[in-house]
Amino acid sequence: MSEKIYVGKGKPIGKFGNLKIGIRVSDLVPNEKGYVNLIIQEMKKPDEYGNTHTVYVDDWVPKSQQKQQPARQVDESDLPF
């Protein structure tokens, strides 16, 4: 994983656990499918503006799928029936 790309911050609003998040859209680059995956993480302590959460781009990419092993050949003379 490379260095995190922070794109915004936020804080709780209201009584129902909602978060208000501000995001810099200019920092978002879609993946090959057109999506931008984000992670919202609670900060250790609020910043000077009262923000309690930070938002950064999730740049994790899964390893390419391993090649499937070829089907095992069965020797018919070895079958019990």
Backbone torsions as a table, in degrees:
resi	resn	phi	psi	omega
1	MET	NA	134.8	179.6
2	SER	-84.9	-175.5	179.6
3	GLU	-62.1	140.1	-177.4
4	LYS	-66.6	141.2	175.9
5	ILE	-105.3	101.1	-179.8
6	TYR	-79.1	130.6	-175.7
7	VAL	-122.2	-3.0	179.6
8	GLY	178.6	179.0	178.1
9	LYS	-144.5	167.6	179.2
10	GLY	-164.1	177.3	179.9
11	LYS	-152.2	159.5	179.2
12	PRO	-67.7	145.6	174.3
13	ILE	-133.9	151.5	176.8
14	GLY	69.7	-167.6	-175.6
15	LYS	-104.6	0.4	-169.6
16	PHE	-112.6	20.4	176.8
17	GLY	79.3	15.3	178.9
18	ASN	-74.4	148.6	174.8
19	LEU	-115.4	135.6	173.7
20	LYS	-101.3	117.6	-174.1
21	ILE	-119.0	132.3	172.7
22	GLY	-105.5	131.5	-176.1
23	ILE	-126.8	135.0	172.7
24	ARG	-81.9	103.0	-176.2
25	VAL	-63.7	-29.0	-178.7
26	SER	-64.4	-19.9	179.2
27	ASP	-88.5	-2.7	-176.6
28	LEU	-93.2	128.6	177.3
29	VAL	-124.4	115.6	-177.7
30	PRO	-64.7	151.5	175.6
31	ASN	-79.5	-173.4	-175.9
32	GLU	-63.7	-19.0	177.9
33	LYS	-96.2	-0.8	178.1
34	GLY	92.4	7.4	-178.7
35	TYR	-101.7	154.1	169.7
36	VAL	-121.3	116.1	179.9
37	ASN	-92.0	128.0	-177.3
38	LEU	-119.5	149.8	173.6
39	ILE	-117.8	129.8	176.3
40	ILE	-106.6	121.4	-174.7
41	GLN	-125.6	137.7	176.5
42	GLU	-72.6	134.3	179.7
43	MET	-81.9	157.4	179.9
44	LYS	-62.5	-38.8	176.4
45	LYS	-147.7	150.2	-179.7
46	PRO	-60.9	149.4	176.8
47	ASP	-83.3	-174.1	-176.3
48	GLU	-65.1	-16.8	-179.8
49	TYR	-101.4	4.1	179.7
50	GLY	86.9	6.3	177.5
51	ASN	-70.7	133.1	-177.5
52	THR	-112.0	-8.8	-177.7
53	HIS	-131.0	151.0	176.2
54	THR	-124.3	153.8	-177.3
55	VAL	-123.8	131.1	176.0
56	TYR	-139.9	161.2	-177.1
57	VAL	-76.2	131.9	175.1
58	ASP	-86.7	105.3	-177.0
59	ASP	-101.0	15.9	179.9
60	TRP	-67.8	132.8	177.8
61	VAL	-124.6	125.9	-179.0
62	PRO	-67.1	151.6	175.8
63	LYS	-63.0	148.2	179.0
64	SER	-61.4	147.9	-177.2
65	GLN	-62.3	136.8	179.8
66	GLN	-66.8	145.9	178.4
67	LYS	-63.2	135.6	179.6
68	GLN	-71.1	137.8	179.5
69	GLN	-70.8	144.0	-179.5
70	PRO	-63.6	151.9	180.0
71	ALA	-60.6	140.7	-179.0
72	ARG	-72.6	134.1	178.5
73	GLN	-79.5	132.6	-179.7
74	VAL	-104.4	128.9	177.3
75	ASP	-84.0	109.0	-175.1
76	GLU	-63.0	-25.6	179.5
77	SER	-70.7	-13.5	-177.4
78	ASP	-94.5	-4.5	-178.3
79	LEU	-77.2	144.0	-177.2
80	PRO	-78.0	-5.0	-178.4
81	PHE	-122.8	NA	NA
